[in-house]
Amino acid sequence: MTVDLRTTYLGKELRSPLVASASPLSDDIGNIKRLEDAGASAIVHYSLFEEQIRQETTRLHADTLAGTESFAEALTYFPEPDTFHLGPDGYLNHIRQAKEAVDIPVIASLNGTSIGGWTRFAREMEEAGADALELNIYYIPTDMNLPGAQVEQTYLEILRAVKNAVSIPVAIKLSPFFSNMAHMAKQLETAGADGLVLFNRFYQPDIDLETFEVVPNVLLSTPQALRLPLTWIGILYGRIKPSLAATSGIHSAEDVVKLMMVGANVTMMAS
């Protein structure tokens, strides 16, 4: 007997609720093909980080201009920095290649640092052929004088700006650290979100006791992490219109079934 696993996410019909979430796996077109062959119904492309592009541009300018006009015979030994191909071109080309390689939807992922960056890169991703866009808002407020309402407003302003810039569906990947997640979800719906991805996992550093240094220590999710998206998708289902995507802690078919039972449109996996 063939089981019908079709679902709808961001207005698109998918053959199953299994979606490959943003991760380094999508760096390689061959991996994207293998993910499709393994049953993924959509791919969330690895994230483009505006901050990384800015840092690379600044570093290149500093390196190429070092020593400029040091010798009368040669003002510089390098081309002008503006002649180098900096920016999102590699990412956008990868989106185009992925679209040509697979038949399933390709969802771009974006992390910006400015409203101008969010809107510019979102438009370019749409032009490159992305079927939808996931906003990966990696924002950890540390200002003790910044009220929670202002943090929420930052998310809403980004979403509104991007929605005004593109016509493709836009999902927003959220952290669980809002004072009232249900209220925030409702505000995002009003601001135009087509989907909510629950939940983002922020990088959490560790300390090396031998060197006394802060070090990165990326840990894979555990099955216990499933409980948080399971809880909130169950709370939000039927109360808001945006699609609901679950991510983090999904390790088995049973986990997928549980999330679908409480109302998830799709379940996202990586690692």
C-alpha positions, 0 to 999 in steps of 0.5 A, a space after each residue: 500500500 502506498 501512503 500519501 505523505 504530501 503536505 503543503 509548506 509556504 503555499 507549495 505542495 511537497 511530496 512529504 514533510 521531510 525537508 533538509 534544513 540549512 547546513 553545510 550539506 548543501 554546499 555541494 550540488 552532488 549532496 543536494 541531488 543525494 538529498 533529493 534521492 534520499 527523499 527530501 521534499 525541499 532543500 533549505 540552502 545554507 545561509 548567506 551571511 551579510 556580515 561575512 561578505 562585509 568582513 571579506 570586503 574590508 579585509 581585501 581592501 586592507 590587504 590590497 591597499 597596503 603599501 600603496 604609493 610606497 615606491 615612485 615606480 609603482 603606485 600599487 602592485 594589485 588591481 583596485 579592490 573594486 575590480 575583485 568579484 566580492 559579494 553574494 555572486 557565489 551563493 547566487 550561482 549555487 542557487 541557480 545550479 541547485 535549481 537546475 540539478 533538482 526538481 524539488 523546491 530550493 529555499 534560500 536562507 539569509 542572515 543580514 546585518 542591515 535593512 538594506 542588506 536584508 532587502 538587497 540580498 533577498 531580491 537577488 536570491 529571488 532573481 536567482 530562482 529561489 522558490 522561497 526565502 528563510 530569514 535566519 535572524 541570528 540576534 542575541 541582544 546583550 544591552 541591559 537597557 534594551 527592552 524586550 518589545 524593541 527586540 521584537 520590533 527588530 524582527 518585525 521591521 526586518 520581516 516587513 522590509 523583506 516582504 515588501 522587497 520580494 514576491 516569493 514566500 518568506 519564512 522566519 526562523 525563530 529562537 525560543 527566547 521571547 517573553 510570549 512566543 504566542 504573541 510574537 507569532 501573532 505579530 509575525 503573522 500580521 507582519 506578513 510571515 508565510 511560515 515560522 520555523 521553530 526553533 533556531 539553535 544559537 552557537 554556544 561557546 565552551 571553555 578549554 580548561 587546558 588553555 583557558 580559552 573560549 572555543 567553539 563547540 558545535 553540538 548536534 541536537 539530541 532527541 530531547 530537543 524535540 520537546 520544545 518545537 513539539 510544545 509550541 507547534 501544538 500551541 500555535 496550530 490552528 491559531 495562526 495562518 503561517 506554515 509551521 516548520 519544526 527543526 531541532 531534535 528530529 532523529 527518527 520517523 516517530 519524531 516526524 509523526 509526533 510533530 505532524 500530529 500536533 500540526 507541523 507542516 514540515 519537519 527539518 533535518 540536517 547534521 
